[in-house]
Amino acid sequence: MSTGFVRIIITLTLCLASMIMVRAQDADTKEKQMARGKLLYIQHCLLCHQSNGQGTPGAFPPLANSDFLMADKARSIKIVAEGLTGIITVNGKSYSGFMPPAIVDDQQAADVLTFVRNSWGNSGEAVTAEEVKTVRAKTQFPTYQALAKANAYLPLPKPPEGFTLREVARLSNHPTRLASDGEGKVLYSLCFNGDVWRVDLSNGNLRQILWGAQYLDLKLGETFIVGFTLDAQKRLYIVSNQRNEAVTPHRAEVIIYRTTKTENGEPSQPQPWFKTSYPWGTGNHHAVGHIAFGPDGMLYVNSGSRTDSNDPGDDPRISKEGETPLTACLWRLDPRAEKPEIEIYARGLRNAYGFCWNDQGEMFATENGPNADAPEELNLIEKGKHYGFPYQYSDWTKKPYPYTPDAPAGLEITLPVANIGPDAGFKGKPFSTFDQHSSPSGIVFLGDDFPPEYRGTFLVGRFGILIEQPSDYGFDLLQMRVRKNAEGKLEASTKAILTPLARPVDVHLSGKGKVYIAEYCRAITFKGGLGLPGRILELAVNDLDRHR
């Protein structure tokens, strides 16, 4: 046997041994990843996806034998790094839950993904920390450090004198509305995807009582839910908006669900109570939102505009007719009717995001303005009146766009409440009513269980700017005292009493001397975006007995 041939044999033997060692090391590494990943799964994922990876039917998709999980490794990494919202199809079934990003570093993300992609019938290669790092760099949170920073809750702002402020609960999904029976014991929080959580106000304990994916029809397309209230019979009303893409032009399918039973003391089994539809709008489709009972026992419903300013848009799938008889207005519905009919209570309201009534039975509504820099509004809503949209904005006399239509002959437009400061955009001259793009949201009226300096005033949340401005504003809670001036026109002294807040999306009264604030997320600046889910705060009178 030649020396050269021996060398070849030795070389091949060494290479084979090296390959075996590498494969053994790879297997050992994957085995260790699986072990670490299993512990991380128990910590971060088990509650929703269950110990066997089967998920929760109709709410949380299965990871076991999951076609969606295994079809795209990079997508699965992105979901862990950035979270997921919207409708997905897993193993032939639709799901519309919400998953926040997992607060794990690159190696931990690789470990938990390696575990789920190799468990319960799944089989795939290991995920590496380098792969996670590459995908994460293209997400909303480009590094683990950025995610950890976004995950942090800021310290509570200083409450106004005579009040305490506490954190009631941290939420796992973005809240949109709050509801309760007013007794101050239990609060219900609606999420954007239709999930409803019960909040025990004494200890902050959370319990999910409704899953949007279990009662909503997700077959049509884009779905979002921003209307919510509770009646005297402790039935929840939930307003759903869906974009029907099966027809052209696309249509907005509106359903108001009402719970029909009680289980374990909580409202359950939502069923459609009211349905209507109209053409889906442009990129500024505001949908049907806030719903509340008035002093007359009737249900009042905000139907926001389907356009920014009656603009036709350029999407061939969208009707170019501008506003319709059912949009940019307030509806009134009879809750006693089996098949309620819409009564148009008032028109000319671009998006009356929040409304309430004072002790005189007068209705006041916040209104979000156009993409043009017109002020946002506070309006006294009276039956049969018109509040300007899309012909006039705030107290402007100029038109914001070339296509802004002229008001019909003889139309009388009711002007908003004038802000006389010192806050919310006041610069020495009254204007109507808030800084442009500050997004006024929930509103409540304070009664006799509040200190004299607050009694008879409104509290208004401001979600904060969604169109970048030279500086940040909004992100606060305002106190507003509305009165008639010497000319008989409404004006409001306006003071910021709680700032900064992380995008307050709703304000709710429950119990004596207590106000609850839903923070949509954790961001207090425009650049902070919409980020991770927020929390519920309680602003309470410090010495209630003294004010009785």
C-alpha positions as CSV (number, residue, x, y, z in Angstrom):
1,M,0.0,0.0,0.0
2,S,1.5,3.3,-1.0
3,T,2.2,6.1,1.4
4,G,0.0,8.5,-0.6
5,F,-3.0,6.2,-0.4
6,V,-2.5,5.8,3.4
7,R,-2.5,9.6,3.7
8,I,-5.7,9.8,1.8
9,I,-7.4,7.2,4.0
10,I,-6.2,9.0,7.2
11,T,-7.4,12.3,5.8
12,L,-10.8,10.9,4.9
13,T,-11.1,9.3,8.3
14,L,-10.2,12.5,10.1
15,C,-12.8,14.5,8.0
16,L,-15.4,11.9,8.7
17,A,-14.6,12.0,12.4
18,S,-14.7,15.8,12.3
19,M,-18.1,15.7,10.6
20,I,-19.5,13.3,13.2
21,M,-18.2,15.6,16.0
22,V,-19.7,18.7,14.3
23,R,-23.1,16.9,13.9
24,A,-22.9,15.7,17.5
25,Q,-22.1,19.3,18.7
26,D,-25.0,20.6,16.5
27,A,-27.4,18.0,18.0
28,D,-26.1,18.9,21.5
29,T,-26.6,22.6,20.8
30,K,-30.1,22.0,19.5
31,E,-30.9,19.7,22.4
32,K,-29.8,22.4,24.8
33,Q,-31.8,25.1,22.9
34,M,-34.9,22.9,23.2
35,A,-34.4,22.6,26.9
36,R,-34.0,26.3,27.4
37,G,-36.8,27.0,24.9
38,K,-39.2,24.8,26.8
39,L,-38.7,26.9,30.0
40,L,-39.1,30.1,28.1
41,Y,-42.3,28.7,26.5
42,I,-43.8,28.0,29.9
43,Q,-42.9,31.5,31.0
44,H,-44.1,33.5,27.9
45,C,-46.4,31.4,25.8
46,L,-48.2,28.6,27.7
47,L,-51.1,30.8,29.0
48,C,-52.4,31.4,25.5
49,H,-51.1,28.5,23.4
50,Q,-51.5,25.8,26.1
51,S,-49.1,23.1,27.3
52,N,-49.7,21.0,24.2
53,G,-49.5,23.8,21.7
54,Q,-53.1,23.4,20.7
55,G,-54.0,27.0,21.5
56,T,-57.5,28.2,22.4
57,P,-60.2,27.5,19.8
58,G,-61.3,30.7,18.1
59,A,-58.9,32.9,20.1
60,F,-55.3,31.8,20.1
61,P,-54.0,29.7,17.1
62,P,-52.4,26.3,17.5
63,L,-48.6,25.9,17.3
64,A,-48.9,22.1,17.1
65,N,-48.7,20.9,13.5
66,S,-48.9,24.6,12.4
67,D,-48.7,25.3,8.7
68,F,-48.5,29.0,9.5
69,L,-45.6,28.6,11.9
70,M,-43.5,26.4,9.7
71,A,-44.1,28.0,6.4
72,D,-41.9,31.0,7.0
73,K,-39.1,31.0,9.6
74,A,-38.4,34.7,9.2
75,R,-42.0,35.5,9.7
76,S,-42.1,33.5,12.9
77,I,-39.1,35.3,14.2
78,K,-40.7,38.7,13.4
79,I,-43.9,37.8,15.3
80,V,-41.8,36.9,18.4
81,A,-39.8,40.1,18.0
82,E,-42.6,42.6,17.1
83,G,-45.9,40.9,18.0
84,L,-48.9,40.3,15.7
85,T,-52.3,41.7,15.2
86,G,-55.0,41.1,12.5
87,I,-56.5,38.1,10.9
88,I,-54.4,35.1,10.1
89,T,-55.3,31.6,8.8
90,V,-53.8,28.6,10.6
91,N,-54.5,25.1,9.5
92,G,-57.5,26.3,7.5
93,K,-59.1,28.3,10.4
94,S,-59.2,32.1,10.9
95,Y,-57.9,33.8,14.1
96,S,-57.9,37.5,15.1
97,G,-56.2,37.5,18.4
98,F,-53.4,39.9,19.6
99,M,-49.9,38.8,20.5
100,P,-47.5,41.3,22.0
101,P,-43.8,40.9,21.3
102,A,-42.0,38.6,23.7
103,I,-39.6,40.4,26.0
104,V,-36.7,38.1,25.3
105,D,-33.2,38.7,23.9
106,D,-31.9,37.3,20.6
107,Q,-30.7,34.0,22.0
108,Q,-33.8,33.5,24.1
109,A,-36.0,34.2,21.0
110,A,-33.9,31.6,19.1
111,D,-34.3,29.1,21.9
112,V,-38.1,29.4,22.2
113,L,-38.6,29.3,18.4
114,T,-36.4,26.2,18.1
115,F,-38.5,24.6,20.8
116,V,-41.9,25.3,19.2
117,R,-40.7,24.6,15.7
118,N,-39.6,21.1,16.9
119,S,-42.5,20.1,19.1
120,W,-46.0,18.7,18.8
121,G,-45.5,17.4,15.2
122,N,-43.4,20.3,14.0
123,S,-39.9,19.6,12.6
124,G,-37.4,22.3,11.6
125,E,-33.9,23.4,11.8
126,A,-32.7,25.3,14.8
127,V,-33.0,29.1,14.9
128,T,-29.9,31.0,15.7
129,A,-29.4,34.2,17.6
130,E,-27.9,35.8,14.5
131,E,-31.0,35.1,12.5
132,V,-33.1,36.7,15.2
133,K,-30.8,39.7,15.3
134,T,-31.1,40.1,11.5
135,V,-34.9,39.9,11.4
136,R,-35.3,42.1,14.5
137,A,-33.3,44.9,13.0
138,K,-36.1,45.4,10.4
139,T,-38.9,45.6,13.0
140,Q,-40.5,48.3,15.0
141,F,-38.1,47.4,17.8
142,P,-34.8,47.0,15.9
143,T,-32.8,45.8,19.0
144,Y,-33.6,43.9,22.2
145,Q,-32.6,47.1,24.0
146,A,-35.2,49.1,22.0
147,L,-37.9,46.5,22.8
148,A,-37.0,46.5,26.5
149,K,-37.2,50.3,26.6
150,A,-40.5,50.4,24.9
151,N,-41.8,47.8,27.3
152,A,-41.1,50.0,30.3
153,Y,-43.9,51.8,32.1
154,L,-43.1,55.3,33.0
155,P,-43.6,56.6,36.5
156,L,-47.1,58.0,37.2
157,P,-47.5,61.7,36.6
158,K,-48.2,63.9,39.7
159,P,-51.9,64.1,40.4
160,P,-53.7,67.4,41.0
161,E,-54.0,68.6,44.5
162,G,-56.7,66.8,46.4
163,F,-56.4,63.6,44.3
164,T,-54.5,60.4,44.4
165,L,-53.4,58.5,41.3
166,R,-52.7,54.8,41.2
167,E,-52.1,52.1,38.6
168,V,-55.0,49.6,38.6
169,A,-53.8,47.0,36.1
170,R,-51.4,46.4,33.3
171,L,-53.0,45.1,30.1
172,S,-51.8,42.4,27.7
173,N,-53.8,43.9,24.8
174,H,-54.5,47.5,23.7
175,P,-57.7,48.9,25.3
176,T,-60.1,51.0,23.3
177,R,-63.1,51.6,25.7
178,L,-64.1,51.2,29.3
179,A,-67.5,50.3,30.7
180,S,-69.0,49.5,34.1
181,D,-72.3,49.6,36.2
182,G,-70.9,52.8,37.9
183,E,-70.6,51.1,41.3
184,G,-66.8,51.2,41.4
185,K,-66.1,47.5,41.9
186,V,-65.7,46.0,38.5
187,L,-64.6,47.6,35.2
188,Y,-64.7,46.1,31.7
189,S,-62.0,46.9,29.2
190,L,-62.7,46.4,25.4
191,C,-59.8,45.7,23.1
192,F,-59.4,46.6,19.5
193,N,-60.0,43.0,18.3
194,G,-63.2,42.6,20.4
195,D,-61.7,40.9,23.4
196,V,-63.2,42.0,26.7
197,W,-61.4,41.9,30.1
198,R,-62.9,42.1,33.6
199,V,-60.9,44.3,35.9
200,D,-61.3,43.9,39.7
201,L,-60.9,47.5,40.9
202,S,-60.0,46.4,44.5
203,N,-56.9,44.4,43.5
204,G,-56.3,44.9,39.8
205,N,-56.9,41.2,39.0
206,L,-57.7,40.6,35.3
207,R,-59.9,37.9,33.7
208,Q,-60.8,37.6,30.1
209,I,-64.6,37.1,29.7
210,L,-65.1,37.5,25.9
211,W,-62.9,36.6,22.9
212,G,-63.6,38.6,19.8
213,A,-62.7,35.7,17.5
214,Q,-65.4,33.6,19.1
215,Y,-68.3,35.9,18.4
216,L,-67.2,38.0,15.5
217,D,-67.6,36.9,11.9
218,L,-64.0,37.2,10.6
219,K,-64.7,36.0,7.1
220,L,-65.4,39.4,5.5
221,G,-62.0,41.1,6.1
222,E,-60.5,44.0,8.2
223,T,-62.3,44.2,11.6
224,F,-62.0,46.7,14.4
225,I,-64.1,47.4,17.4
226,V,-64.2,50.8,19.2
227,G,-67.7,51.1,20.7
228,F,-68.7,49.7,24.2
229,T,-71.2,50.2,26.9
230,L,-73.2,48.4,29.7
231,D,-76.9,48.8,30.3
232,A,-79.0,48.7,33.5
233,Q,-79.6,44.9,32.9
234,K,-75.8,44.5,32.8
235,R,-75.8,43.6,29.1
236,L,-72.7,44.7,27.2
237,Y,-73.1,46.4,23.8
238,I,-70.1,46.1,21.4
239,V,-69.8,47.9,18.1
240,S,-68.1,46.0,15.3
241,N,-66.9,47.4,12.0
242,Q,-65.8,45.1,9.1
243,R,-64.6,45.8,5.6
244,N,-66.5,43.6,3.2
245,E,-63.9,43.1,0.4
246,A,-66.1,40.5,-1.4
247,V,-68.0,43.3,-3.2
248,T,-66.9,46.3,-5.2
249,P,-67.0,49.0,-4.0
250,H,-66.1,47.6,-0.6
251,R,-68.7,48.1,2.1
252,A,-68.6,48.8,5.8
253,E,-70.6,46.2,7.6
254,V,-71.7,47.5,11.0
255,I,-73.0,45.2,13.8
256,I,-73.9,46.1,17.3
257,Y,-73.6,43.0,19.5
258,R,-75.5,42.6,22.8
259,T,-74.8,40.0,25.3
260,T,-77.7,37.6,25.9
261,K,-76.7,35.6,28.9
262,T,-74.8,35.8,32.2
263,E,-72.1,33.2,33.1
264,N,-70.3,33.2,36.4
265,G,-71.8,36.6,37.0
266,E,-70.4,38.1,33.9
267,P,-72.1,39.1,30.6
268,S,-71.7,36.4,27.9
269,Q,-72.8,35.2,24.5
270,P,-72.9,38.4,22.4
271,Q,-75.4,38.2,19.6
272,P,-76.0,40.6,16.7
273,W,-78.7,43.1,17.8
274,F,-78.4,45.8,15.1
275,K,-77.0,45.7,11.6
276,T,-76.4,48.2,8.8
277,S,-73.9,48.9,6.1
278,Y,-72.6,51.7,3.8
279,P,-69.7,52.2,1.4
280,W,-66.3,51.8,2.9
281,G,-64.4,55.0,2.9
282,T,-60.9,56.3,1.9
283,G,-57.8,56.0,4.1
284,N,-59.6,58.2,6.7
285,H,-62.5,55.8,7.3
286,H,-63.5,56.5,10.9
287,A,-66.2,53.9,11.3
288,V,-68.9,53.6,13.9
289,G,-67.5,54.0,17.4
290,H,-68.6,55.4,20.7
291,I,-72.0,54.2,22.1
292,A,-73.6,55.5,25.3
293,F,-77.0,55.7,27.0
294,G,-78.5,59.2,27.2
295,P,-80.7,60.6,30.0
296,D,-83.7,59.6,27.9
297,G,-82.7,56.0,28.0
298,M,-81.9,55.9,24.3
299,L,-78.6,54.7,22.8
300,Y,-76.5,57.4,21.1
301,V,-73.9,56.2,18.5
302,N,-71.1,58.0,16.8
303,S,-70.9,57.3,13.1
304,G,-67.6,58.8,12.0
305,S,-66.9,60.2,8.5
306,R,-65.7,57.8,5.7
307,T,-63.4,60.5,4.3
308,D,-61.0,63.2,5.5
309,S,-62.9,66.0,3.9
310,N,-65.4,64.5,1.5
311,D,-62.4,63.6,-0.7
312,P,-63.1,60.9,-3.4
313,G,-59.8,59.0,-3.0
314,D,-58.0,57.1,-5.8
315,D,-58.7,53.5,-4.9
316,P,-60.9,51.8,-7.5
317,R,-62.3,49.5,-4.9
318,I,-63.7,52.5,-2.9
319,S,-66.9,54.5,-3.7
320,K,-66.1,58.1,-4.6
321,E,-69.4,59.5,-3.3
322,G,-68.0,61.2,-0.3
323,E,-70.1,61.2,2.9
324,T,-73.4,59.2,3.0
325,P,-76.6,59.8,4.9
326,L,-75.3,57.4,7.6
327,T,-71.8,58.9,8.1
328,A,-70.4,62.0,9.8
329,C,-73.4,62.1,12.2
330,L,-74.8,60.8,15.5
331,W,-77.4,58.1,15.5
332,R,-80.1,57.5,18.1
333,L,-81.4,53.9,18.7
334,D,-84.2,52.5,20.9
335,P,-82.7,49.7,23.1
336,R,-86.2,48.3,23.6
337,A,-86.7,47.6,19.9
338,E,-86.0,44.1,18.6
339,K,-85.1,45.6,15.2
340,P,-84.0,49.2,16.0
341,E,-84.1,51.8,13.3
342,I,-81.6,54.7,12.9
343,E,-82.7,58.2,13.8
344,I,-80.1,60.8,12.8
345,Y,-79.8,63.0,15.9
346,A,-77.2,65.5,14.6
347,R,-75.0,65.9,11.5
348,G,-71.7,67.5,10.4
349,L,-69.5,65.6,12.9
350,R,-66.3,64.2,11.4
351,N,-65.6,61.9,14.3
352,A,-67.3,62.5,17.7
353,Y,-64.9,60.1,19.5
354,G,-66.4,60.7,22.9
355,F,-69.5,62.2,24.4
356,C,-71.4,62.6,27.7
357,W,-74.1,64.6,29.4
358,N,-73.9,67.2,32.1
359,D,-76.3,67.6,35.0
360,Q,-78.7,69.7,32.8
361,G,-79.0,66.9,30.3
362,E,-76.9,68.7,27.7
363,M,-74.7,66.5,25.5
364,F,-71.1,67.5,24.8
365,A,-68.9,65.7,22.3
366,T,-65.2,65.7,21.4
367,E,-64.4,65.7,17.7
368,N,-61.2,64.9,15.8
369,G,-60.4,67.3,13.0
370,P,-58.9,66.8,9.5
371,N,-55.4,66.2,8.3
372,A,-55.3,69.9,7.6
373,D,-54.2,71.9,10.6
374,A,-57.7,72.9,11.8
375,P,-58.2,72.8,15.6
376,E,-60.0,69.8,17.1
377,E,-63.4,70.5,18.6
378,L,-65.7,70.3,21.6
379,N,-69.3,70.7,20.7
380,L,-72.7,71.1,22.5
381,I,-74.8,68.5,20.6
382,E,-78.4,69.4,20.0
383,K,-81.0,67.5,18.1
384,G,-81.3,68.5,14.4
385,K,-78.2,70.7,14.3
386,H,-75.3,70.6,11.9
387,Y,-71.7,71.1,13.1
388,G,-70.0,71.9,9.8
389,F,-68.3,68.8,8.4
390,P,-67.3,68.6,5.6
391,Y,-68.0,72.3,4.7
392,Q,-66.4,74.0,7.7
393,Y,-63.9,73.2,10.4
394,S,-63.7,74.6,13.8
395,D,-64.2,78.4,13.6
396,W,-62.2,78.6,10.3
397,T,-63.7,80.6,7.5
398,K,-61.2,79.3,4.9
399,K,-61.4,76.0,3.1
400,P,-58.7,73.5,4.0
401,Y,-58.7,71.7,0.6
402,P,-59.5,72.7,-3.0
403,Y,-62.2,70.0,-3.1
404,T,-63.9,71.1,0.2
405,P,-67.5,71.5,-0.9
406,D,-69.6,74.7,-0.4
407,A,-72.3,74.4,2.3
408,P,-75.8,73.9,0.9
409,A,-77.8,77.1,0.7
410,G,-79.6,77.9,4.0
411,L,-77.5,75.5,6.1
412,E,-76.9,76.9,9.6
413,I,-73.7,75.6,11.1
414,T,-73.2,75.5,14.9
415,L,-69.8,76.5,16.0
416,P,-67.7,74.6,18.6
417,V,-67.0,75.7,22.2
418,A,-64.3,78.4,22.3
419,N,-61.2,77.7,24.4
420,I,-60.2,80.6,26.6
421,G,-57.2,78.9,28.1
422,P,-54.8,78.7,29.7
423,D,-54.0,75.3,28.1
424,A,-54.6,72.9,25.2
425,G,-53.4,75.3,22.5
426,F,-54.6,78.7,23.8
427,K,-52.2,81.5,22.8
428,G,-53.9,84.6,24.1
429,K,-56.9,84.5,21.8
430,P,-60.0,82.2,22.0
431,F,-60.2,79.5,19.4
432,S,-62.3,76.4,18.9
433,T,-61.2,74.2,20.7
434,F,-58.0,72.2,21.0
435,D,-54.5,72.1,19.3
436,Q,-54.7,70.6,15.9
437,H,-54.2,66.8,15.8
438,S,-54.2,66.5,19.6
439,S,-56.9,63.8,19.3
440,P,-59.5,64.5,22.1
441,S,-60.9,61.2,23.2
442,G,-63.0,60.2,26.2
443,I,-65.0,62.8,28.2
444,V,-66.8,62.7,31.6
445,F,-68.8,65.2,33.6
446,L,-68.0,65.6,37.3
447,G,-70.8,65.8,39.9
448,D,-71.2,66.5,43.6
449,D,-68.8,63.8,44.7
450,F,-65.9,65.9,43.5
451,P,-64.3,69.0,45.1
452,P,-66.0,72.3,44.5
453,E,-63.3,73.5,42.1
454,Y,-64.0,70.4,39.9
455,R,-67.7,70.0,40.4
456,G,-69.7,70.8,37.3
457,T,-66.6,70.5,35.0
458,F,-65.6,68.1,32.3
459,L,-62.5,65.9,32.1
460,V,-61.2,65.3,28.6
461,G,-58.5,62.9,27.6
462,R,-56.2,63.7,24.6
463,F,-54.7,60.8,22.8
464,G,-51.9,62.9,21.5
465,I,-50.6,63.8,18.0
466,L,-50.7,61.2,15.2
467,I,-49.3,63.7,12.6
468,E,-45.8,64.9,13.5
469,Q,-45.6,68.5,14.8
470,P,-42.7,70.7,15.8
471,S,-43.3,69.6,19.4
472,D,-45.3,66.9,21.2
473,Y,-48.7,67.8,22.8
474,G,-51.8,66.1,23.9
475,F,-51.0,63.0,26.0
476,D,-52.9,64.6,28.9
477,L,-56.1,64.9,30.8
478,L,-57.8,68.3,30.7
479,Q,-60.3,69.9,33.1
480,M,-62.8,72.1,31.2
481,R,-65.4,74.5,32.7
482,V,-67.9,75.4,30.0
483,R,-70.0,78.6,30.4
484,K,-71.8,81.2,28.3
485,N,-70.0,84.5,27.9
486,A,-71.6,87.9,27.8
487,E,-72.6,87.4,24.2
488,G,-74.3,84.1,25.0
489,K,-71.6,82.0,23.3
490,L,-70.1,78.9,24.9
491,E,-66.5,79.1,26.0
492,A,-64.4,76.9,28.2
493,S,-61.6,77.6,30.6
494,T,-59.2,74.7,30.0
495,K,-56.4,73.4,32.2
496,A,-54.2,70.3,31.9
497,I,-54.3,68.5,35.2
498,L,-52.6,65.2,34.4
499,T,-49.6,65.0,32.1
500,P,-47.9,63.2,30.5
501,L,-50.2,60.2,29.9
502,A,-49.5,57.4,27.5
503,R,-52.1,58.0,24.9
504,P,-55.3,58.1,27.0
505,V,-57.9,56.6,24.8
506,D,-60.9,56.6,27.2
507,V,-62.1,58.2,30.5
508,H,-64.7,56.6,32.6
509,L,-66.5,57.4,35.9
510,S,-67.3,54.5,38.3
511,G,-67.9,54.8,42.0
512,K,-67.9,58.0,44.1
513,G,-65.1,60.5,43.3
514,K,-63.2,58.1,41.0
515,V,-62.2,58.5,37.3
516,Y,-60.6,55.6,35.4
517,I,-58.2,56.3,32.5
518,A,-57.3,53.7,29.8
519,E,-53.8,54.3,28.5
520,Y,-53.7,52.7,25.0
521,C,-50.0,52.1,25.1
522,R,-46.8,53.2,26.9
523,A,-45.7,56.0,24.6
524,I,-45.9,59.7,25.6
525,T,-44.4,61.1,22.4
526,F,-45.2,61.0,18.7
527,K,-42.0,59.1,18.0
528,G,-43.0,56.5,20.6
529,G,-45.7,55.4,18.2
530,L,-48.4,53.1,19.5
531,G,-46.1,50.5,20.9
532,L,-47.0,47.9,23.5
533,P,-50.3,47.7,25.4
534,G,-50.9,50.1,28.2
535,R,-52.7,50.1,31.6
536,I,-55.6,51.4,33.5
537,L,-55.2,54.3,36.0
538,E,-57.5,55.5,38.8
539,L,-57.7,59.2,39.7
540,A,-59.6,59.4,43.0
541,V,-60.6,62.2,45.3
542,N,-58.3,62.1,48.3
543,D,-60.8,62.7,51.1
544,L,-64.2,61.9,49.7
545,D,-66.1,62.4,53.0
546,R,-65.0,66.1,53.1
547,H,-66.8,66.8,49.8
548,R,-70.1,65.1,50.6
